[in-house]
Amino acid sequence: MLEALHREGELLVIDTEIDPLYDLSALLSLTHESFAVRANRLKGSKFPAFGNLLSSLDRIAMALSVPRTSIQSRLLDSVQNPIPPVIVRNAPVQECLFEEGVLAHLPIPTFFDKETGPYISAGMMIARDPETGLGNASYARLKILSPTEALIGIAPNHHLAIMARKAADKGEPLPFAVVLGAHPAIQLAACLYLGLGDDEIHCAGALLGEPVRMVRCLKSDILVPAEAEIVIEGHIHADTPVVEGLVSEYHGMYEDYGSGVLATFDSMSTRGDAMFQVIEPGYHAEHIYLAAVPIAASLKAQLSRFILNVGEVAVTASGSGRTNVVVQINKPRPGQARRAMAICWGAVSIVKTVTIVDADIDPWDINAVELAKSTRMRVERDVLIIPGLPADRSEPQEDGSMVTKIGYDATCKPGDRKEGYDKAVPPQSAYDRMRLVIAAATAEGNI
Ligand SMILES: Cc1cc2nc3c(=O)[nH]c(=O)nc-3n(C[C@H](O)[C@H](O)[C@H](O)COP(=O)(O)O)c2cc1C
C-alpha cells in the first residue's frame, strides 16, 4: 500500500533524522490529512517508521481494493461470510528475533505535551479467550514503562479486557501478541464491533478474499498474521493496576482514566526489513477513520436486520469517528427513523447523536447532512432527546456515567411543503452538454 501511495504522490518520504520524542508526532500531525509518511531514520532505533496510512475513505477503499462506495458492503459481507485463517510454518514476520529488552529497539513516539510517556499507538492486540479458546483482535494503547513493561489501556467492556480478567480470575496472566504493520484489511477488520467470541481475523479473510496466513507465536499458541512487520509477544496482568496519567482521546482532548493494567514482554519477531507503524492518536484522520468505517459497517449490520430499507450508514469525522452517526433510509415509513436511532444507541454505547437522512443525501457529506437538517426537519416534531442513557467513559459530557442522547429525523415527511427537498438544478441534458465542453477545454489546456 505504501508503494501504491508513492505512485499516487501521496507518500512523503523523510530521510532527515527524526526524534521520536514529539517530532515524529508533529510530523504526522502536520500531514495527517494530506500525506502518508515514511520516516527512514529515527533517533535511537534502526527501524524506519510509517504513519497516516488509512487516513481517509479513499485510502480505505484502496486498502480493500474496492470503489469508495463499496467499502460498507464489503465490510458487511465480511461479517456475514467470514473466512477462517490458515496456519503456515515459514513466516516473514519471524525472520529476526529479539529476546532482550525488546521495546528498547523500537522508535516509540511520545506524542503530546501532557502525556506521561511514549506510546505504541498502532498495536493490534491478538489474544484468545482463556475459557473458550476463541480468538480476538482489537486495538489498544501501550504506554511504555521499561524495555519489557508497558501499561495497556483497555476499556473495561472491550473483549480483550474481559479475556484478561477471566485469566486473572484463574490466577494467570493472559498471553497476547502486539501486531504492527499487518495488511490494512486486517487492521480494519480488528476494529469491527462483533459479538464476544466472533474472531475479527475471519472477517479479515473475507476482506482479503482468501484466508489470512497466520503463524504460531514463538512463546505461546497465539496465532498472528505471518506477513506483518513486527510482532511483540507478552502477557496482560489484569490484576496489576498501573496509574496512567493524562492520555489523549479520539475527540482530541486529554482524559484521565486512572489506572490501566500491566503488560510484560519477553520476545519480539520482525521481518528482515521491518518498519514500525504509528497511528497519530487524538483528533487525527487515521485515528478517526480507522474506527469510524468499521463502526459504521457494524451498525449497518445491526440496522439491516430490522430496517430492510436502510442504506449507507456513516460515522462522521464531526463526531471524531465515534459519536455521531448518520443513517440513510430509503423512503422511511412512519416511526422507522426513531427505531433506527434506538438501534444505534443500543448497539454501540459510544454513539451519542443519530441523524436520519433520505436516500438522496450522502451520509458521509456533513454539509449535505446539515442542509437536510435545516430544510427537512421541524425541531418540535423531528428531534428526539433521551436523557439518562449510559455514557462511554470517553464521553466529554459524561456525568455520573450517564449522558443525554439526541436524534434528528432529517427526512422528508408526507404532507410537508416540497420546498424542503425539491432541488433547483439545471436540466440533466444541459449538464451533459457542459461536461463535454469542460472536458474539451481541459484537454486543450485552457486552465
Ligand atoms: C487506532 C485505534 C486505537 C484504539 N485505542 C484504544 C485504546 O487505547 N483502548 C481501548 O479500549 N480501545 C481502543 N480502540 C478501540 C478498540 O480497538 C475497538 O473498540 C475494538 O473494536 C474493541 O474490540 P472488541 O470488539 O474486540 O472489544 C482503538 C481503536 C483504534 C482504531
The ligand as a Gaussian input file, in Angstrom:
#p B3LYP/6-31G(d) Opt

LIG

0 1
 C       -6.229000       3.446000      16.402000
 C       -7.129000       2.929000      17.456000
 C       -6.733000       2.979000      18.776000
 C       -7.544000       2.493000      19.778000
 N       -7.117000       2.543000      21.061000
 C       -7.860000       2.025000      22.035000
 C       -7.391000       2.035000      23.394000
 O       -6.315000       2.531000      23.699000
 N       -8.175000       1.457000      24.328000
 C       -9.376000       0.892000      24.023000
 O      -10.056000       0.367000      24.914000
 N       -9.880000       0.899000      22.747000
 C       -9.135000       1.446000      21.764000
 N       -9.605000       1.455000      20.475000
 C      -10.946000       0.896000      20.193000
 C      -10.978000      -0.617000      20.103000
 O       -9.904000      -1.154000      19.402000
 C      -12.242000      -1.065000      19.376000
 O      -13.342000      -0.560000      20.078000
 C      -12.368000      -2.536000      19.228000
 O      -13.419000      -2.823000      18.314000
 C      -12.672000      -3.230000      20.539000
 O      -12.529000      -4.607000      20.321000
 P      -13.591000      -5.705000      20.750000
 O      -14.782000      -5.506000      19.853000
 O      -12.887000      -6.974000      20.495000
 O      -13.923000      -5.461000      22.195000
 C       -8.810000       1.955000      19.462000
 C       -9.218000       1.921000      18.135000
 C       -8.405000       2.399000      17.144000
 C       -8.867000       2.342000      15.734000

